[in-house]
Amino acid sequence: MKISNAKVDTLCVHSGTKESKEGAVVTPIFQTSTFKFQSAEHGARLFKGEEDGYIYTRMRNPTVEAMEDAVAILEGGAKAIGCASGMAAVHLILAASVKAGEHVICSESVYGPTVTILKDLFTTFNVEVSFVDTSKIENVESAFRTNTKLVHIETPGNPTLVMSDIAMISEIAHKRGAKVSVDNTFMSPIMQRPFDHGADYIMHSMTKYLNGHADVVAGIVVIKDITEYPKFRKVSNLVGGVIDPFNSFLVHRGIKTLALRVRKQAENAFEVAKYLANHPKVEWVMYPGLESHPQYSMGLKQMTGHGSMISVELKGGYEAGKKLMDNIELFVLAVSLGGVESLIQHPASMTHASMGKEAREQAKITDGLVRIAVGIEDVDDLIAALDRGLQLV
Ligand SMILES: *Cc1c(COP(=O)(O)O)cnc(C)c1O
């Protein structure tokens, strides 16, 4: 499909789709582990890279490639590599871009296992790591060491929704010879395109918005500079944490409605956030679209929408949070986000439990914090459910 200067809604529907000689409108599921060579000579040419073609699904598969192309186009990158999960994508970025004796700066408010993989796994390979509040540029500057090779940021960060300035961090990092990777899971390419602000690598947990239907675990790494692609693809081929053809098909199908879903979710979230901010049992609400958010104006520089994640602190603390979760209707008590259904969860006892209380407190993940992932339901029903739930806390 040739698309010239298409806008994002069009790109969501058409990007990546492969032409087939049968005329399939949707890229078929090539549910095959391996591909037949026409001759010994043909196989030899494929292995030498003298001819373009498929060899083995861990390395390359048409259904996977179609989905990868779609995400690369939406993010404005050169190439993308599908991964078995968002964590496999975090691992791929780290394994491809840092070696023993080198240093990583990471946002302190990030997805819990991202902290743990750096702290408990990569340090055993002699990779140094500093966790800092990357929303303050002076913290990022002072964390640099002579051996810093990567700055990994999540913005808005999980679950505090603190935002970091991608352009400023990229400028500082590049001056010091380091690369910048952005976990763009919370925004999706519809609301934030980190390459436009100077980032080098983007990753997503496609389990969330990109697939959008809470039925797939998958991740992706997008690379801006084509010359860096072989280094990443080599690690992916060797480690083998790749996405399979069927999940790629489902994610690619999800991407067709990505723009519609993400915008509706953000509209709902804005209404829910305003409702909660005025509720007498609520201490505070953190939503990137509320002017009360401390980095509201920074967000306007790099985001074209505010997502659908809301953090809310109830006046009744831990007990109130627990009561709300046990009594609320409609909202599903479950971790994850970005699906069509609204979810609610408690980070201190769930997603961020493995960080430990001390690290949580430093990252401002309080015991009474409740995280809401807003779906595409009718917003009146969502607000009514919260209203009834909050009467019981
Ligand atoms: C869920 C998530 C991940 C991890 O993704 P999985 O698909 O669960 O492995 C990483 N980063 C963020 C921001 C996430 O929300």
The ligand as an SDF file (V2000), in Angstrom:
LIG
                    3D

 15 15  0  0  0  0  0  0  0  0999 V2000
    3.3580   -3.3350   31.1870 C   0  0  0  0  0  0  0  0  0  0  0  0
    4.5200   -2.4470   31.0410 C   0  0  0  0  0  0  0  0  0  0  0  0
    5.8040   -2.9590   30.7530 C   0  0  0  0  0  0  0  0  0  0  0  0
    6.0780   -4.4360   30.6410 C   0  0  0  0  0  0  0  0  0  0  0  0
    5.3580   -5.0180   29.6180 O   0  0  0  0  0  0  0  0  0  0  0  0
    4.9120   -6.5610   29.5810 P   0  0  0  0  0  0  0  0  0  0  0  0
    4.2480   -6.6630   28.2550 O   0  0  0  0  0  0  0  0  0  0  0  0
    4.0080   -6.8070   30.7410 O   0  0  0  0  0  0  0  0  0  0  0  0
    6.1650   -7.3740   29.7000 O   0  0  0  0  0  0  0  0  0  0  0  0
    6.8310   -2.0520   30.6020 C   0  0  0  0  0  0  0  0  0  0  0  0
    6.6260   -0.7230   30.7250 N   0  0  0  0  0  0  0  0  0  0  0  0
    5.4140   -0.2020   31.0210 C   0  0  0  0  0  0  0  0  0  0  0  0
    5.2610    1.2670   31.1440 C   0  0  0  0  0  0  0  0  0  0  0  0
    4.3270   -1.0390   31.1970 C   0  0  0  0  0  0  0  0  0  0  0  0
    3.1300   -0.5160   31.4850 O   0  0  0  0  0  0  0  0  0  0  0  0
  1  2  1  0
  2  3  1  0
  2 14  2  0
  3  4  1  0
  3 10  2  0
  4  5  1  0
  5  6  1  0
  6  7  2  0
  6  8  1  0
  6  9  1  0
 10 11  1  0
 11 12  2  0
 12 13  1  0
 12 14  1  0
 14 15  1  0
M  END
$$$$
